[in-house]
Amino acid sequence: MKFFIDTADTDEIRDLAATGMVDGVTTNPSLILKSGRDIAEVTAEICSIVSGPVSAEVTATEADRMIAEGRSLARIADNIAVKVPLTWDGLRACKVLSGEGHMVNVTLCFSAAQALLAAKAGATFISPFIGRLDDIGLDGMQLIADIRQIYDNALFETQILAASIRTVNHVQDAAKAGADVATIPPGVLRKLADHPLTDKGLDTFLADWAKTGQSIKT
């Protein structure tokens, strides 16, 4: 499963990209607001840091305007994935933009039926929101599994991008359910490496090494 980082904080992206764990980035209007920067400027910087897809979201709600905004965003860099909402206007925009050769991420997906429509419209990515479904007592992981089955049955190439991830378990479970990508907040990505037994083992090794009185020459 590929890891995208869900942030517009370029310092965070640079730091995590250095680990080799970042396959792409997703942004949205809320993250752009949090960055405090111009959307074109910060998106261009992100695209220069990572070579994988960088999702930049349109803000229009009417199809023709979405298409115009999508074309403008796509001119920022070759690795832009235009992000559109899962509405009929968004699906129309997806069809046009994907037909022009642009990557399109259809976002705010909450049902397998919606995901089916996005794939038929030519979406590169579909973004089911796991955490928001969990918030209202539904099973976000079951949605991932349902979409996986539908896409495999129909041989759709649209990639399942698990979004609204809140926990390490969300990442693990999305991978098991068949997601192609998870877009992960920086803090959650860092927690993937954490385990108390790892910390305990390292402390033991370092204590034993100190007793040897040795050092490794560099």
C-alpha positions in Angstrom: 0.0 0.0 0.0 1.2 3.5 -0.9 1.5 6.2 1.7 0.3 9.7 0.9 0.7 12.5 3.5 -2.4 14.5 4.3 -1.0 18.0 4.9 0.1 21.2 3.3 2.9 21.8 5.7 6.0 21.7 3.6 8.4 21.2 6.5 6.5 18.1 7.6 6.5 16.8 4.0 10.3 17.3 3.6 11.0 15.6 6.9 8.9 12.6 6.2 9.9 12.4 2.5 13.5 11.9 3.7 12.5 8.5 5.1 11.4 7.2 1.7 7.9 6.6 3.0 6.1 9.3 1.1 4.5 8.3 -2.2 2.4 11.4 -2.6 0.5 14.2 -0.8 -3.2 15.1 -0.4 -4.4 18.6 0.4 -7.8 20.2 0.7 -9.1 23.8 1.4 -8.9 23.2 5.2 -5.3 22.2 5.0 -4.5 25.2 2.7 -6.1 27.5 5.3 -4.0 25.9 8.0 -0.8 26.5 6.0 -1.6 30.2 5.8 -0.2 30.3 2.2 -1.4 30.9 -1.3 -2.7 27.7 -2.8 -0.7 27.9 -6.0 2.5 28.7 -4.2 2.3 26.0 -1.5 1.1 23.4 -4.0 4.0 24.1 -6.4 6.5 23.7 -3.5 4.9 20.4 -2.4 5.2 19.2 -6.0 8.9 20.0 -6.0 9.4 17.9 -2.9 7.6 14.7 -3.9 7.5 13.1 -7.3 4.3 11.2 -6.7 0.7 12.5 -7.0 -0.2 15.7 -5.2 -3.9 16.2 -4.8 -5.1 19.9 -5.1 -8.8 20.4 -4.6 -11.2 22.6 -6.7 -13.5 24.9 -4.7 -16.2 25.4 -7.3 -19.5 23.5 -7.0 -20.6 23.8 -10.7 -19.1 21.5 -13.3 -17.8 24.0 -15.8 -16.2 26.0 -13.1 -14.7 22.9 -11.6 -13.2 22.0 -14.9 -11.7 25.4 -15.4 -10.2 25.4 -11.8 -9.0 21.8 -12.4 -7.1 22.8 -15.6 -5.6 25.7 -13.7 -4.4 23.5 -10.8 -3.1 20.9 -13.3 -0.8 23.6 -14.8 1.1 24.0 -11.5 3.0 20.7 -12.0 2.9 17.4 -13.9 2.2 15.4 -10.8 -1.0 17.3 -9.8 -4.1 15.1 -9.2 -7.2 17.4 -9.4 -9.5 16.7 -6.5 -13.2 17.0 -7.1 -16.2 16.2 -4.8 -18.4 13.2 -5.4 -21.4 15.1 -6.7 -23.0 14.9 -10.2 -21.1 18.0 -11.1 -17.9 16.6 -9.7 -18.4 13.4 -11.7 -18.9 15.4 -14.9 -15.7 17.3 -14.2 -13.9 14.1 -13.5 -15.0 12.7 -16.8 -13.7 15.7 -18.7 -10.5 16.2 -16.8 -9.5 12.5 -16.9 -10.3 12.5 -20.6 -7.8 15.2 -21.0 -5.2 13.1 -19.3 -5.2 14.6 -15.9 -5.1 12.6 -12.7 -8.4 13.0 -10.8 -9.1 12.2 -7.1 -12.8 12.0 -6.4 -13.2 12.8 -2.7 -15.9 12.7 0.0 -17.0 9.1 -0.9 -19.2 7.4 1.7 -20.8 4.5 -0.2 -19.8 1.8 -2.6 -22.4 3.0 -5.1 -20.6 6.4 -5.2 -17.3 4.7 -5.7 -18.8 2.8 -8.6 -19.8 6.1 -10.3 -16.4 7.6 -9.8 -14.7 4.6 -11.4 -17.0 4.8 -14.4 -16.2 8.6 -14.7 -12.5 7.7 -15.0 -11.3 8.7 -11.6 -7.6 7.9 -10.9 -8.3 7.8 -7.1 -11.5 7.4 -5.1 -11.3 8.7 -1.5 -13.6 6.9 0.9 -13.6 8.7 4.3 -13.1 6.0 7.0 -13.0 8.1 10.1 -16.1 10.1 9.3 -18.1 6.9 8.8 -16.8 5.5 12.1 -18.0 8.8 13.7 -21.6 8.0 12.9 -21.4 4.4 13.9 -20.8 2.9 10.4 -18.0 0.6 9.4 -15.4 2.5 7.3 -13.3 -0.6 6.7 -16.3 -2.5 5.3 -16.7 0.2 2.8 -13.1 -0.3 1.7 -13.7 -4.0 1.3 -16.9 -3.4 -0.6 -15.2 -1.1 -3.1 -12.3 -3.5 -3.5 -14.7 -6.3 -4.4 -16.6 -4.1 -6.9 -13.5 -2.8 -8.6 -11.9 -6.2 -8.8 -15.1 -7.7 -10.3 -15.4 -5.0 -12.9 -11.6 -4.7 -13.5 -11.6 -0.9 -12.8 -8.2 0.7 -12.5 -9.3 3.4 -10.1 -7.1 3.2 -7.0 -8.8 3.1 -3.5 -7.3 5.9 -1.4 -8.3 5.4 2.2 -8.9 8.9 3.7 -10.0 10.4 7.0 -7.5 8.1 8.8 -7.2 8.8 12.5 -5.2 5.9 14.0 -2.5 3.3 13.3 -5.2 0.6 13.3 -7.0 2.5 10.5 -3.8 2.2 8.4 -3.3 -1.5 9.1 -7.0 -2.3 8.6 -7.1 -0.4 5.3 -4.2 -2.3 4.0 -5.8 -5.6 5.0 -9.1 -4.5 3.4 -7.4 -3.9 0.0 -6.8 -0.1 -0.1 -4.2 0.8 -2.7 -3.3 4.0 -0.9 -3.7 5.5 2.5 -3.5 9.3 3.0 -2.2 9.7 6.5 -1.7 12.7 8.8 2.0 13.2 9.7 1.5 12.4 13.4 -0.2 9.1 12.6 2.5 8.1 10.1 5.1 8.6 12.8 3.2 6.4 15.2 3.4 3.5 12.8 7.0 2.9 13.9 6.2 3.1 17.7 6.0 0.0 19.9 6.9 -0.3 23.6 8.8 -3.6 23.0 11.0 -1.9 20.4 11.8 0.8 22.9 12.5 -1.7 25.6 14.8 -3.8 23.4 16.8 -0.8 22.3 17.3 0.3 25.8 18.6 -3.1 26.7 21.0 -3.2 23.8 22.3 0.3 24.5 22.8 -0.6 28.2 24.8 -3.7 27.3 26.8 -1.9 24.7 27.8 0.8 27.3 29.1 -2.0 29.5 31.6 -3.1 26.8 33.3 0.2 26.9 33.6 0.1 23.1 32.8 2.6 20.3 32.3 2.1 16.6 34.8 4.1 14.7 33.3 6.5 12.0 
